Amino acid sequence: MSEAPTSADTTLALTGRLIRPEALRLQGNQTMQLRWRRGDTLEQHYPKAARAAGMDGIVTVDLLINESGAVLEAQVIGESPPGAGFGLAALDAVKTYEYDNRLHRLVLMSITVEFLP
């Protein structure tokens, strides 16, 4: 039986937004130009200890999406509560996401991921 991760195992270093000069940064209503197509549910990646404690979490993630809509890179830029595993769980989930990218170019955008028990 494995032990629950410690806060040292689940804490992420927040380094800010992704920077890719060749990519178009979408903000606010501009993000509606990309429509989510498919990917894992958040339930599949919910941190076990947080679920057992009835905790919810909110994570802001910066995404780099390619011309065909696949997520190439993801970076946590905000996590609440910190150290509960929600940041890593959000990264695991969003890396499975695919979007309908009607712009047909590299795109950067931030999304909010909400884990609710």
N, C-alpha and C positions, 0 to 999 in steps of 0.2 A: 504494500500500500504506500503510495507516495504522499509526502507531506505537502501541505498548502504552501505556495510560494511566499517568501518573506517580502517585505516592502522593498528590500534591496533588489530582489528578482523582478519586481514589477514596475520599478520607477524608470521613466524615460527621461533622457536629457532633451529638453525642448530647445531646438536650435533655430526656430523660425521657419519662414516660408521657403519653399523650393525656388531656386533661381535658374531659369533656363532662358537665355536671351532669344533663342529661336522660337519660343512658344508664346502664344497669345494668352495674356492673363485676363480671365473673365471675372467680373465682380458684380455683386448685386443681382439685378434682373437679367444681366447678360448670361448668367449660368443657366437660365431656362432654355438657351439654345442647344444645350446638351440634355438629352432625355435618358434617364436610367433605364437600361434594358434588362439586365439580370445580374445575379451574384448571390452569394451566400446570405442567409438571413442573419441578423445580429444575434438571434437566439443561439445559433450554432457556435458562436464565439464568446458568449457571455462568460465572464470570469466566474469560476465555480464558487470561490470563497465569497465573492460579492453577491452572488445569487443566494447562497445559503444565509447570508446576513441581511437579505432583503434590500441591498443597496442599489441605487440607480447611479448612472454616470453619464456625463456629457463630454464628448471629445470633438475638437475641431481639427480636421485633417486637411492638409494641402495635397492635391492630386496633380500628377502629370499624366495626361490622357493622350494617347496617340491618335493618328488620323482615322483608324478604324474603330476607335472607342474603347480600347483596352487601357486599364490603369498600368502605367509603366513604373511609377514611383509614388510613394506616399510618405508624408512626414507629419507627425503629430505637432501641432502648434499650440494646443491648449488641451488640458485634461482636468476634469473635476469629478470626484475628488482625486487628488494625486496619489499614486502608490497603490491603488486598488486593482490594477490590471486592466483598466478600461482602455488605456492608450494602446497597449499591445493588441488587445482584442479588436479594437477598431481597425488597426493596421491589417490584421489578419483578414478581417471581413472586407475592407475596401479594396484590397489587392485582388479580390475575386470579381469585382464589379466590371461591368461593361456598359458603355453608353452609346447612344445613337449620336454620333458626332457629325452633325450636318455641316460643320465648318471645314471638315476634311483637312485638318492641320493639327499640329501639337498644341495642346491647350493646358493651361494651369488654372486651377480653381480650388477654392476652399469649400468644404462641406462640414456640416455638423452631424455627428452621429450620436443618437440618444439611446442608451441602454436603460430600459424600464423593466422592473421585476414583474 
